[in-house]
Amino acid sequence: MRCSTIVRNSIGLLSAVAACMAGAADVSSFDTSTNILTMPVVQIDGNTQIRDVRVRLLDFGQLQLDDPSIGNQIEFFSNGNVLRLPQVTLGGITYPRVSLSNPTFVLESFGSIAVDGGTQGNYRLEVQVTAMQFSVPPIVIENVPKPANQDEFCNDLSLRDQITQSTDGMTGSWTVNSCSFNGTVGQINMTLATPYFSLPYGATYTYR
């Protein structure tokens, strides 16, 4: 998946778009020929994680080397638009603890997304959305309750957010075409109707 939106703050990264990796410090790499920064996993505000993130830096903002506030994880903070990189490789050299304050970049691609849902339940929810017959990166939500039956699943309006938020800015009216739940796997199919065309969307929800 490719996104050409220019990100000047946290909103673009959060809307467009990681699992927590413990142990050794996460290593990023920067290609000077393309200005592409590749990060294996990015933790956003402590509750959202995105894997395999690639951004093209347009402006580094304020760059600091050997920033003592940086730990072992790559982190992005929406409050202040700060990106913290434990290690960055550049031209065969590894630079430790690099922070970028107020950078401007284009989000090129990203992989799966994981969200911490809090402590309301003990299940891991994996959501795979299909938008206009194309699959978008999967979303994983931790610590969620599992619906007791199909009625509870289908009447939970918050589950549809994964579909309605995948429209890349398109607006219109939504219609639920079908909804099912077998106790472990749920399926919701919806249609977005715009003044010019209708688009099918669907999502599979797996509780583990």
PEJO-V317412 format. One record per residue. SS is DSSP state (H for helix, E for strand, C for the rest). PHI is phi as a letter, one per 20 degrees, with the letter a starting at -180 (999 if undefined). BURIAL is I if it has 24 or more other ideal C-beta (glycine too) atoms within 12 Angstrom, else O. Layout:
BEGIN
SS:PHI:BURIAL
SS:PHI:BURIAL
END
This chain:
BEGIN
C:999:I
C:c:O
C:c:I
C:d:O
C:f:I
E:f:O
E:d:I
C:d:O
C:b:I
H:f:I
H:f:O
H:f:I
H:f:I
H:f:I
H:f:O
H:f:I
C:c:I
C:999:I
C:d:I
C:f:I
C:d:O
C:e:O
C:n:O
C:f:O
C:f:I
C:f:I
E:d:I
E:d:I
E:c:I
E:c:I
E:d:O
C:f:O
C:f:O
C:d:O
C:m:O
E:e:O
E:d:I
E:d:I
E:c:I
E:f:I
E:b:I
E:c:I
E:e:I
E:d:I
C:l:O
C:n:O
C:c:I
E:c:I
E:c:I
E:c:I
E:e:I
E:l:I
E:e:I
E:c:I
E:c:I
E:d:I
E:f:I
E:e:O
E:b:O
C:f:I
C:m:O
E:e:O
E:d:I
E:c:I
C:e:O
C:l:O
C:f:I
C:f:O
C:e:O
C:e:I
C:d:I
C:e:O
C:d:I
C:f:I
E:c:I
E:c:I
E:d:I
C:f:O
C:e:O
C:o:O
C:l:I
E:c:I
E:d:I
E:d:I
E:c:I
E:g:I
E:b:I
E:c:I
E:e:I
E:b:I
C:l:O
C:n:O
E:d:O
E:d:O
E:d:I
E:e:I
E:l:I
E:d:I
E:c:I
E:c:I
E:d:O
C:l:O
C:f:I
E:c:I
E:b:I
E:d:I
E:f:I
E:e:I
E:a:I
C:b:I
C:d:I
C:f:I
E:d:I
E:c:I
E:c:I
E:e:I
C:e:I
C:n:O
C:c:O
C:f:O
C:b:O
C:d:O
E:d:O
E:d:I
E:d:I
E:d:I
E:d:I
E:d:I
E:e:I
E:d:I
E:d:I
C:l:O
C:m:O
E:d:O
E:e:O
C:e:I
C:g:I
C:f:I
E:d:I
E:d:I
E:d:I
E:e:I
E:l:O
E:d:I
C:e:O
C:e:I
C:g:I
C:f:O
C:b:O
H:f:O
H:f:O
H:f:O
H:f:I
H:f:I
C:e:O
C:e:I
H:f:O
H:f:O
H:f:I
H:f:I
H:g:O
H:f:I
H:e:I
H:f:I
C:e:I
C:d:I
C:e:I
C:l:O
C:n:O
C:f:O
C:c:O
C:r:O
E:d:O
E:d:I
E:c:O
E:e:I
E:e:O
E:b:O
E:b:I
E:b:O
E:b:I
C:d:O
C:o:O
C:c:O
E:d:O
E:d:I
E:c:I
E:c:I
E:d:I
E:c:I
E:c:I
E:e:I
E:d:O
C:d:O
C:f:O
C:d:O
C:a:O
E:d:O
E:c:I
E:e:I
E:c:I
E:b:I
E:b:I
E:d:I
E:d:I
E:d:I
E:e:I
C:c:O
END
